[in-house]
Amino acid sequence: MFELLTGLGLALPAGLNAYIPLLIVALADRYTGLVHLAEPYDVLSSPPVIVILALLLLVELLADKIPLVDHVNDLIQSAVRPAAGAILLMASTEAVASINPVVAMLLGLIVSGSVHVAKSSFRPIVTATTGGLGNPVVSAAEDASAIGLSVIAIIAPILIAVVLLALAVLAVLVLRMRLQRAQT
């Protein structure tokens, strides 16, 4: 069960920034005993892949802070972020024999893809309402959230259940508000 919560907790921030949870998992596998990636996922913690992930993260961090460039980046990341979430969830649930890898993949795609859609939908509003000045602030908050969620998922996966519950409640509230607005 904890492996599933870890996987879900890593798929969530992958929707904000694909490379933060991937790099954290790679480093945790390579340098700590907190994560053990089985084949074929252990390739993530190889030195060349860690360097590539770090470089991609640097590009993502810079691109995401610049108005309009961040929108192009979000478009490009529309395939990358859900894929990263799927990989992270599959890698985390490898030890759980009762979870079909295809189900884990789909769950990772849905979780990270949903977060990515929410982020991509919210960002143009930030750009329009702040003239682009809010983008670096929001991006930094997203990055901090991605780091925090990734670390929590690895160290205290049970807390991810609380985060998921809070996000589900928030989603229901937002849907209710939209439905009420549509009816009036």
MODELLER restraints for C-alpha pairs under 7 A, 6 or more apart:
rsr = mdl.restraints
at = mdl.atoms
rsr.add(forms.Gaussian(group=physical.xy_distance, feature=features.Distance(at['CA:2:A'], at['CA:157:A']), mean=6.01, stdev=0.5))
rsr.add(forms.Gaussian(group=physical.xy_distance, feature=features.Distance(at['CA:2:A'], at['CA:158:A']), mean=6.87, stdev=0.5))
rsr.add(forms.Gaussian(group=physical.xy_distance, feature=features.Distance(at['CA:3:A'], at['CA:92:A']), mean=5.52, stdev=0.5))
rsr.add(forms.Gaussian(group=physical.xy_distance, feature=features.Distance(at['CA:3:A'], at['CA:93:A']), mean=5.24, stdev=0.5))
rsr.add(forms.Gaussian(group=physical.xy_distance, feature=features.Distance(at['CA:4:A'], at['CA:92:A']), mean=6.76, stdev=0.5))
rsr.add(forms.Gaussian(group=physical.xy_distance, feature=features.Distance(at['CA:4:A'], at['CA:93:A']), mean=5.59, stdev=0.5))
rsr.add(forms.Gaussian(group=physical.xy_distance, feature=features.Distance(at['CA:5:A'], at['CA:157:A']), mean=5.42, stdev=0.5))
rsr.add(forms.Gaussian(group=physical.xy_distance, feature=features.Distance(at['CA:5:A'], at['CA:158:A']), mean=6.70, stdev=0.5))
rsr.add(forms.Gaussian(group=physical.xy_distance, feature=features.Distance(at['CA:5:A'], at['CA:160:A']), mean=6.20, stdev=0.5))
rsr.add(forms.Gaussian(group=physical.xy_distance, feature=features.Distance(at['CA:5:A'], at['CA:161:A']), mean=6.82, stdev=0.5))
rsr.add(forms.Gaussian(group=physical.xy_distance, feature=features.Distance(at['CA:6:A'], at['CA:92:A']), mean=6.46, stdev=0.5))
rsr.add(forms.Gaussian(group=physical.xy_distance, feature=features.Distance(at['CA:6:A'], at['CA:153:A']), mean=4.60, stdev=0.5))
rsr.add(forms.Gaussian(group=physical.xy_distance, feature=features.Distance(at['CA:6:A'], at['CA:154:A']), mean=5.91, stdev=0.5))
rsr.add(forms.Gaussian(group=physical.xy_distance, feature=features.Distance(at['CA:6:A'], at['CA:157:A']), mean=5.12, stdev=0.5))
rsr.add(forms.Gaussian(group=physical.xy_distance, feature=features.Distance(at['CA:7:A'], at['CA:88:A']), mean=5.96, stdev=0.5))
rsr.add(forms.Gaussian(group=physical.xy_distance, feature=features.Distance(at['CA:7:A'], at['CA:89:A']), mean=3.97, stdev=0.5))
rsr.add(forms.Gaussian(group=physical.xy_distance, feature=features.Distance(at['CA:7:A'], at['CA:92:A']), mean=4.96, stdev=0.5))
rsr.add(forms.Gaussian(group=physical.xy_distance, feature=features.Distance(at['CA:7:A'], at['CA:93:A']), mean=6.48, stdev=0.5))
rsr.add(forms.Gaussian(group=physical.xy_distance, feature=features.Distance(at['CA:8:A'], at['CA:89:A']), mean=6.14, stdev=0.5))
rsr.add(forms.Gaussian(group=physical.xy_distance, feature=features.Distance(at['CA:8:A'], at['CA:108:A']), mean=6.86, stdev=0.5))
rsr.add(forms.Gaussian(group=physical.xy_distance, feature=features.Distance(at['CA:9:A'], at['CA:149:A']), mean=6.30, stdev=0.5))
rsr.add(forms.Gaussian(group=physical.xy_distance, feature=features.Distance(at['CA:9:A'], at['CA:150:A']), mean=6.44, stdev=0.5))
rsr.add(forms.Gaussian(group=physical.xy_distance, feature=features.Distance(at['CA:9:A'], at['CA:153:A']), mean=4.76, stdev=0.5))
rsr.add(forms.Gaussian(group=physical.xy_distance, feature=features.Distance(at['CA:9:A'], at['CA:160:A']), mean=5.62, stdev=0.5))
rsr.add(forms.Gaussian(group=physical.xy_distance, feature=features.Distance(at['CA:10:A'], at['CA:21:A']), mean=5.99, stdev=0.5))
rsr.add(forms.Gaussian(group=physical.xy_distance, feature=features.Distance(at['CA:10:A'], at['CA:85:A']), mean=6.83, stdev=0.5))
rsr.add(forms.Gaussian(group=physical.xy_distance, feature=features.Distance(at['CA:10:A'], at['CA:88:A']), mean=6.23, stdev=0.5))
rsr.add(forms.Gaussian(group=physical.xy_distance, feature=features.Distance(at['CA:10:A'], at['CA:89:A']), mean=6.92, stdev=0.5))
rsr.add(forms.Gaussian(group=physical.xy_distance, feature=features.Distance(at['CA:10:A'], at['CA:150:A']), mean=5.33, stdev=0.5))
rsr.add(forms.Gaussian(group=physical.xy_distance, feature=features.Distance(at['CA:10:A'], at['CA:153:A']), mean=6.12, stdev=0.5))
rsr.add(forms.Gaussian(group=physical.xy_distance, feature=features.Distance(at['CA:11:A'], at['CA:85:A']), mean=4.00, stdev=0.5))
rsr.add(forms.Gaussian(group=physical.xy_distance, feature=features.Distance(at['CA:11:A'], at['CA:86:A']), mean=6.86, stdev=0.5))
rsr.add(forms.Gaussian(group=physical.xy_distance, feature=features.Distance(at['CA:11:A'], at['CA:88:A']), mean=6.19, stdev=0.5))
rsr.add(forms.Gaussian(group=physical.xy_distance, feature=features.Distance(at['CA:11:A'], at['CA:89:A']), mean=6.19, stdev=0.5))
rsr.add(forms.Gaussian(group=physical.xy_distance, feature=features.Distance(at['CA:11:A'], at['CA:108:A']), mean=5.60, stdev=0.5))
rsr.add(forms.Gaussian(group=physical.xy_distance, feature=features.Distance(at['CA:11:A'], at['CA:111:A']), mean=6.13, stdev=0.5))
rsr.add(forms.Gaussian(group=physical.xy_distance, feature=features.Distance(at['CA:11:A'], at['CA:112:A']), mean=5.09, stdev=0.5))
rsr.add(forms.Gaussian(group=physical.xy_distance, feature=features.Distance(at['CA:12:A'], at['CA:111:A']), mean=5.97, stdev=0.5))
rsr.add(forms.Gaussian(group=physical.xy_distance, feature=features.Distance(at['CA:12:A'], at['CA:112:A']), mean=5.13, stdev=0.5))
rsr.add(forms.Gaussian(group=physical.xy_distance, feature=features.Distance(at['CA:12:A'], at['CA:115:A']), mean=6.52, stdev=0.5))
rsr.add(forms.Gaussian(group=physical.xy_distance, feature=features.Distance(at['CA:13:A'], at['CA:21:A']), mean=6.63, stdev=0.5))
rsr.add(forms.Gaussian(group=physical.xy_distance, feature=features.Distance(at['CA:13:A'], at['CA:146:A']), mean=4.45, stdev=0.5))
rsr.add(forms.Gaussian(group=physical.xy_distance, feature=features.Distance(at['CA:13:A'], at['CA:149:A']), mean=6.38, stdev=0.5))
rsr.add(forms.Gaussian(group=physical.xy_distance, feature=features.Distance(at['CA:13:A'], at['CA:150:A']), mean=6.70, stdev=0.5))
rsr.add(forms.Gaussian(group=physical.xy_distance, feature=features.Distance(at['CA:14:A'], at['CA:21:A']), mean=6.15, stdev=0.5))
rsr.add(forms.Gaussian(group=physical.xy_distance, feature=features.Distance(at['CA:14:A'], at['CA:81:A']), mean=5.49, stdev=0.5))
rsr.add(forms.Gaussian(group=physical.xy_distance, feature=features.Distance(at['CA:14:A'], at['CA:84:A']), mean=6.11, stdev=0.5))
rsr.add(forms.Gaussian(group=physical.xy_distance, feature=features.Distance(at['CA:14:A'], at['CA:85:A']), mean=5.31, stdev=0.5))
rsr.add(forms.Gaussian(group=physical.xy_distance, feature=features.Distance(at['CA:14:A'], at['CA:112:A']), mean=5.65, stdev=0.5))
rsr.add(forms.Gaussian(group=physical.xy_distance, feature=features.Distance(at['CA:15:A'], at['CA:81:A']), mean=5.19, stdev=0.5))
rsr.add(forms.Gaussian(group=physical.xy_distance, feature=features.Distance(at['CA:15:A'], at['CA:82:A']), mean=6.39, stdev=0.5))
rsr.add(forms.Gaussian(group=physical.xy_distance, feature=features.Distance(at['CA:15:A'], at['CA:112:A']), mean=4.11, stdev=0.5))
rsr.add(forms.Gaussian(group=physical.xy_distance, feature=features.Distance(at['CA:15:A'], at['CA:113:A']), mean=5.88, stdev=0.5))
rsr.add(forms.Gaussian(group=physical.xy_distance, feature=features.Distance(at['CA:15:A'], at['CA:115:A']), mean=4.77, stdev=0.5))
rsr.add(forms.Gaussian(group=physical.xy_distance, feature=features.Distance(at['CA:15:A'], at['CA:116:A']), mean=4.31, stdev=0.5))
rsr.add(forms.Gaussian(group=physical.xy_distance, feature=features.Distance(at['CA:16:A'], at['CA:115:A']), mean=6.56, stdev=0.5))
rsr.add(forms.Gaussian(group=physical.xy_distance, feature=features.Distance(at['CA:16:A'], at['CA:116:A']), mean=5.84, stdev=0.5))
rsr.add(forms.Gaussian(group=physical.xy_distance, feature=features.Distance(at['CA:16:A'], at['CA:119:A']), mean=6.77, stdev=0.5))
rsr.add(forms.Gaussian(group=physical.xy_distance, feature=features.Distance(at['CA:16:A'], at['CA:142:A']), mean=6.29, stdev=0.5))
rsr.add(forms.Gaussian(group=physical.xy_distance, feature=features.Distance(at['CA:16:A'], at['CA:146:A']), mean=6.57, stdev=0.5))
rsr.add(forms.Gaussian(group=physical.xy_distance, feature=features.Distance(at['CA:17:A'], at['CA:81:A']), mean=6.74, stdev=0.5))
rsr.add(forms.Gaussian(group=physical.xy_distance, feature=features.Distance(at['CA:17:A'], at['CA:143:A']), mean=6.93, stdev=0.5))
rsr.add(forms.Gaussian(group=physical.xy_distance, feature=features.Distance(at['CA:17:A'], at['CA:146:A']), mean=6.80, stdev=0.5))
rsr.add(forms.Gaussian(group=physical.xy_distance, feature=features.Distance(at['CA:18:A'], at['CA:80:A']), mean=6.75, stdev=0.5))
rsr.add(forms.Gaussian(group=physical.xy_distance, feature=features.Distance(at['CA:18:A'], at['CA:81:A']), mean=4.80, stdev=0.5))
rsr.add(forms.Gaussian(group=physical.xy_distance, feature=features.Distance(at['CA:18:A'], at['CA:84:A']), mean=5.68, stdev=0.5))
rsr.add(forms.Gaussian(group=physical.xy_distance, feature=features.Distance(at['CA:19:A'], at['CA:53:A']), mean=6.10, stdev=0.5))
rsr.add(forms.Gaussian(group=physical.xy_distance, feature=features.Distance(at['CA:19:A'], at['CA:56:A']), mean=6.86, stdev=0.5))
rsr.add(forms.Gaussian(group=physical.xy_distance, feature=features.Distance(at['CA:19:A'], at['CA:57:A']), mean=5.27, stdev=0.5))
rsr.add(forms.Gaussian(group=physical.xy_distance, feature=features.Distance(at['CA:20:A'], at['CA:57:A']), mean=6.73, stdev=0.5))
rsr.add(forms.Gaussian(group=physical.xy_distance, feature=features.Distance(at['CA:20:A'], at['CA:146:A']), mean=6.56, stdev=0.5))
rsr.add(forms.Gaussian(group=physical.xy_distance, feature=features.Distance(at['CA:20:A'], at['CA:147:A']), mean=6.44, stdev=0.5))
rsr.add(forms.Gaussian(group=physical.xy_distance, feature=features.Distance(at['CA:21:A'], at['CA:146:A']), mean=6.99, stdev=0.5))
rsr.add(forms.Gaussian(group=physical.xy_distance, feature=features.Distance(at['CA:21:A'], at['CA:150:A']), mean=5.47, stdev=0.5))
rsr.add(forms.Gaussian(group=physical.xy_distance, feature=features.Distance(at['CA:23:A'], at['CA:50:A']), mean=6.55, stdev=0.5))
rsr.add(forms.Gaussian(group=physical.xy_distance, feature=features.Distance(at['CA:23:A'], at['CA:53:A']), mean=6.00, stdev=0.5))
rsr.add(forms.Gaussian(group=physical.xy_distance, feature=features.Distance(at['CA:23:A'], at['CA:54:A']), mean=6.85, stdev=0.5))
rsr.add(forms.Gaussian(group=physical.xy_distance, feature=features.Distance(at['CA:25:A'], at['CA:35:A']), mean=6.88, stdev=0.5))
rsr.add(forms.Gaussian(group=physical.xy_distance, feature=features.Distance(at['CA:26:A'], at['CA:44:A']), mean=5.41, stdev=0.5))
rsr.add(forms.Gaussian(group=physical.xy_distance, feature=features.Distance(at['CA:26:A'], at['CA:45:A']), mean=4.23, stdev=0.5))
rsr.add(forms.Gaussian(group=physical.xy_distance, feature=features.Distance(at['CA:26:A'], at['CA:50:A']), mean=6.63, stdev=0.5))
rsr.add(forms.Gaussian(group=physical.xy_distance, feature=features.Distance(at['CA:27:A'], at['CA:45:A']), mean=6.38, stdev=0.5))
rsr.add(forms.Gaussian(group=physical.xy_distance, feature=features.Distance(at['CA:28:A'], at['CA:34:A']), mean=6.09, stdev=0.5))
rsr.add(forms.Gaussian(group=physical.xy_distance, feature=features.Distance(at['CA:28:A'], at['CA:35:A']), mean=5.64, stdev=0.5))
rsr.add(forms.Gaussian(group=physical.xy_distance, feature=features.Distance(at['CA:29:A'], at['CA:35:A']), mean=4.71, stdev=0.5))
rsr.add(forms.Gaussian(group=physical.xy_distance, feature=features.Distance(at['CA:29:A'], at['CA:36:A']), mean=5.34, stdev=0.5))
rsr.add(forms.Gaussian(group=physical.xy_distance, feature=features.Distance(at['CA:29:A'], at['CA:37:A']), mean=6.39, stdev=0.5))
rsr.add(forms.Gaussian(group=physical.xy_distance, feature=features.Distance(at['CA:29:A'], at['CA:45:A']), mean=6.21, stdev=0.5))
rsr.add(forms.Gaussian(group=physical.xy_distance, feature=features.Distance(at['CA:30:A'], at['CA:45:A']), mean=5.46, stdev=0.5))
rsr.add(forms.Gaussian(group=physical.xy_distance, feature=features.Distance(at['CA:34:A'], at['CA:154:A']), mean=6.91, stdev=0.5))
rsr.add(forms.Gaussian(group=physical.xy_distance, feature=features.Distance(at['CA:37:A'], at['CA:91:A']), mean=6.44, stdev=0.5))
rsr.add(forms.Gaussian(group=physical.xy_distance, feature=features.Distance(at['CA:41:A'], at['CA:91:A']), mean=5.87, stdev=0.5))
rsr.add(forms.Gaussian(group=physical.xy_distance, feature=features.Distance(at['CA:44:A'], at['CA:50:A']), mean=6.78, stdev=0.5))
rsr.add(forms.Gaussian(group=physical.xy_distance, feature=features.Distance(at['CA:63:A'], at['CA:69:A']), mean=5.90, stdev=0.5))
rsr.add(forms.Gaussian(group=physical.xy_distance, feature=features.Distance(at['CA:63:A'], at['CA:70:A']), mean=5.56, stdev=0.5))
rsr.add(forms.Gaussian(group=physical.xy_distance, feature=features.Distance(at['CA:63:A'], at['CA:73:A']), mean=6.64, stdev=0.5))
rsr.add(forms.Gaussian(group=physical.xy_distance, feature=features.Distance(at['CA:64:A'], at['CA:70:A']), mean=4.39, stdev=0.5))
rsr.add(forms.Gaussian(group=physical.xy_distance, feature=features.Distance(at['CA:64:A'], at['CA:73:A']), mean=6.88, stdev=0.5))
rsr.add(forms.Gaussian(group=physical.xy_distance, feature=features.Distance(at['CA:64:A'], at['CA:139:A']), mean=6.28, stdev=0.5))
rsr.add(forms.Gaussian(group=physical.xy_distance, feature=features.Distance(at['CA:65:A'], at['CA:135:A']), mean=5.88, stdev=0.5))
rsr.add(forms.Gaussian(group=physical.xy_distance, feature=features.Distance(at['CA:65:A'], at['CA:136:A']), mean=4.35, stdev=0.5))
rsr.add(forms.Gaussian(group=physical.xy_distance, feature=features.Distance(at['CA:65:A'], at['CA:139:A']), mean=6.05, stdev=0.5))
rsr.add(forms.Gaussian(group=physical.xy_distance, feature=features.Distance(at['CA:66:A'], at['CA:135:A']), mean=6.94, stdev=0.5))
rsr.add(forms.Gaussian(group=physical.xy_distance, feature=features.Distance(at['CA:66:A'], at['CA:136:A']), mean=6.88, stdev=0.5))
rsr.add(forms.Gaussian(group=physical.xy_distance, feature=features.Distance(at['CA:67:A'], at['CA:127:A']), mean=6.65, stdev=0.5))
rsr.add(forms.Gaussian(group=physical.xy_distance, feature=features.Distance(at['CA:67:A'], at['CA:132:A']), mean=5.25, stdev=0.5))
rsr.add(forms.Gaussian(group=physical.xy_distance, feature=features.Distance(at['CA:67:A'], at['CA:135:A']), mean=6.28, stdev=0.5))
rsr.add(forms.Gaussian(group=physical.xy_distance, feature=features.Distance(at['CA:74:A'], at['CA:120:A']), mean=6.25, stdev=0.5))
rsr.add(forms.Gaussian(group=physical.xy_distance, feature=features.Distance(at['CA:81:A'], at['CA:112:A']), mean=6.41, stdev=0.5))
rsr.add(forms.Gaussian(group=physical.xy_distance, feature=features.Distance(at['CA:81:A'], at['CA:113:A']), mean=6.78, stdev=0.5))
rsr.add(forms.Gaussian(group=physical.xy_distance, feature=features.Distance(at['CA:81:A'], at['CA:116:A']), mean=6.97, stdev=0.5))
rsr.add(forms.Gaussian(group=physical.xy_distance, feature=features.Distance(at['CA:82:A'], at['CA:108:A']), mean=6.91, stdev=0.5))
rsr.add(forms.Gaussian(group=physical.xy_distance, feature=features.Distance(at['CA:82:A'], at['CA:109:A']), mean=4.62, stdev=0.5))
rsr.add(forms.Gaussian(group=physical.xy_distance, feature=features.Distance(at['CA:82:A'], at['CA:112:A']), mean=4.93, stdev=0.5))
rsr.add(forms.Gaussian(group=physical.xy_distance, feature=features.Distance(at['CA:82:A'], at['CA:113:A']), mean=4.67, stdev=0.5))
rsr.add(forms.Gaussian(group=physical.xy_distance, feature=features.Distance(at['CA:83:A'], at['CA:109:A']), mean=6.21, stdev=0.5))
rsr.add(forms.Gaussian(group=physical.xy_distance, feature=features.Distance(at['CA:85:A'], at['CA:108:A']), mean=4.74, stdev=0.5))
rsr.add(forms.Gaussian(group=physical.xy_distance, feature=features.Distance(at['CA:85:A'], at['CA:109:A']), mean=5.81, stdev=0.5))
rsr.add(forms.Gaussian(group=physical.xy_distance, feature=features.Distance(at['CA:85:A'], at['CA:112:A']), mean=5.19, stdev=0.5))
rsr.add(forms.Gaussian(group=physical.xy_distance, feature=features.Distance(at['CA:86:A'], at['CA:104:A']), mean=6.99, stdev=0.5))
rsr.add(forms.Gaussian(group=physical.xy_distance, feature=features.Distance(at['CA:86:A'], at['CA:105:A']), mean=4.55, stdev=0.5))
rsr.add(forms.Gaussian(group=physical.xy_distance, feature=features.Distance(at['CA:86:A'], at['CA:106:A']), mean=6.72, stdev=0.5))
rsr.add(forms.Gaussian(group=physical.xy_distance, feature=features.Distance(at['CA:86:A'], at['CA:108:A']), mean=3.89, stdev=0.5))
rsr.add(forms.Gaussian(group=physical.xy_distance, feature=features.Distance(at['CA:86:A'], at['CA:109:A']), mean=4.97, stdev=0.5))
rsr.add(forms.Gaussian(group=physical.xy_distance, feature=features.Distance(at['CA:87:A'], at['CA:105:A']), mean=6.88, stdev=0.5))
rsr.add(forms.Gaussian(group=physical.xy_distance, feature=features.Distance(at['CA:89:A'], at['CA:104:A']), mean=6.04, stdev=0.5))
rsr.add(forms.Gaussian(group=physical.xy_distance, feature=features.Distance(at['CA:89:A'], at['CA:105:A']), mean=6.69, stdev=0.5))
rsr.add(forms.Gaussian(group=physical.xy_distance, feature=features.Distance(at['CA:89:A'], at['CA:108:A']), mean=5.41, stdev=0.5))
rsr.add(forms.Gaussian(group=physical.xy_distance, feature=features.Distance(at['CA:90:A'], at['CA:101:A']), mean=6.17, stdev=0.5))
rsr.add(forms.Gaussian(group=physical.xy_distance, feature=features.Distance(at['CA:90:A'], at['CA:104:A']), mean=5.40, stdev=0.5))
rsr.add(forms.Gaussian(group=physical.xy_distance, feature=features.Distance(at['CA:90:A'], at['CA:105:A']), mean=5.83, stdev=0.5))
rsr.add(forms.Gaussian(group=physical.xy_distance, feature=features.Distance(at['CA:126:A'], at['CA:132:A']), mean=6.99, stdev=0.5))
rsr.add(forms.Gaussian(group=physical.xy_distance, feature=features.Distance(at['CA:126:A'], at['CA:134:A']), mean=6.18, stdev=0.5))
rsr.add(forms.Gaussian(group=physical.xy_distance, feature=features.Distance(at['CA:126:A'], at['CA:135:A']), mean=6.48, stdev=0.5))
rsr.add(forms.Gaussian(group=physical.xy_distance, feature=features.Distance(at['CA:127:A'], at['CA:134:A']), mean=6.70, stdev=0.5))
rsr.add(forms.Gaussian(group=physical.xy_distance, feature=features.Distance(at['CA:127:A'], at['CA:135:A']), mean=6.27, stdev=0.5))
rsr.add(forms.Gaussian(group=physical.xy_distance, feature=features.Distance(at['CA:153:A'], at['CA:160:A']), mean=6.27, stdev=0.5))
